[in-house]
C-alpha cells in the first residue's frame, strides 16, 4: 500500500483568531483545548529519511517533510504534545504510523520534552459554550473570524523558541 499521502475528502479551511486552519475539525480541537493549553499552529517541521524514518535537520534527496497540526502546552503542567488531528476514518491509516514514528525519532533526536498524539474526531468533545462559539465562528458572526495573518504576528521568534524548547508558556488571555 502506498502511504505517501492521505486521501482526504474536501475539508473546509477556516480562520480563527488570525490563524489559518485546514479544517473545521482542527477548529473543534482548538476550541476544546484553548482554555487549558497554549498552542502553536505553524513553525514545526519534521524532516525524516523515508526508509528509516530517522530525523534530519534539513531536506535531502530521500527526505520527507511532515508538518504536525499543533504543538500544545498545558498551562498547569507545562507538558507539551505534538498533535495531529484526523477524522475517525484514518484510525488504521499506515501513514499515521509512519508519521508517529518519524515524530518520535524527531522528539528524541533533538531532545524535546514533547509527546506525540493523534487526536481523532470522536475524542474531541465540546462544552455547550464551546459548541456555541464554534457555530458562531462558522456563521461568521464573531470578532474571531477575521483576516488570517502569518504566525509571526502572534508569536515573535524568541517567544516561539522559549515555548518550543523550554516550556515557557504565555499567560492565557481569557
BELTA-V512413 format. One record per backbone hydrogen bond with DSSP energy under -1.0 kcal/mol. CO is the residue of the C=O (numbers start at 1). NH is the residue of the N-H. E is the energy in kcal/mol with one decimal. If there is no record, write none. Layout:
CO_NH_E / CO_NH_E
//
This chain:
14_21_-3.3 / 16_19_-2.2 / 18_149_-2.7 / 19_16_-2.4 / 21_14_-1.9 / 23_27_-1.5 / 24_28_-2.7 / 25_29_-2.3 / 26_30_-2.6 / 27_31_-2.7 / 28_32_-1.8 / 29_33_-1.1 / 30_34_-1.9 / 33_36_-1.8 / 33_37_-1.9 / 36_75_-2.3 / 38_73_-2.4 / 40_71_-2.0 / 46_66_-3.1 / 47_56_-3.0 / 48_64_-3.3 / 49_53_-2.3 / 54_49_-2.6 / 60_63_-1.5 / 62_50_-2.4 / 64_48_-2.4 / 66_46_-3.2 / 70_83_-3.3 / 71_40_-2.3 / 72_81_-2.6 / 73_38_-2.7 / 74_78_-1.9 / 79_74_-2.3 / 80_115_-1.4 / 81_72_-2.7 / 82_117_-2.6 / 83_70_-2.1 / 84_119_-3.1 / 86_121_-1.4 / 87_90_-1.8 / 88_91_-1.9 / 90_93_-1.9 / 94_98_-1.8 / 95_99_-2.7 / 96_100_-2.5 / 97_101_-2.2 / 98_102_-2.5 / 99_103_-2.8 / 100_104_-2.5 / 101_105_-2.3 / 102_106_-2.4 / 103_107_-2.8 / 104_108_-2.3 / 105_109_-3.3 / 106_110_-2.4 / 107_112_-1.9 / 115_82_-3.4 / 117_84_-2.1 / 119_86_-2.5 / 120_123_-1.9 / 121_124_-1.8 / 127_131_-2.6 / 128_132_-2.2 / 129_133_-2.3 / 130_134_-2.6 / 131_135_-2.6 / 132_136_-2.5 / 133_137_-2.8 / 134_138_-2.6 / 135_139_-1.5 / 136_141_-2.1 / 137_140_-1.3 / 144_17_-1.9 / 144_146_-1.3 / 150_153_-1.9 / 151_154_-2.2 / 151_155_-2.4 / 156_160_-2.7 / 157_161_-2.4 / 158_162_-2.5 / 159_163_-2.5 / 160_164_-2.5 / 161_165_-3.0 / 162_166_-1.3 / 162_168_-1.3
//
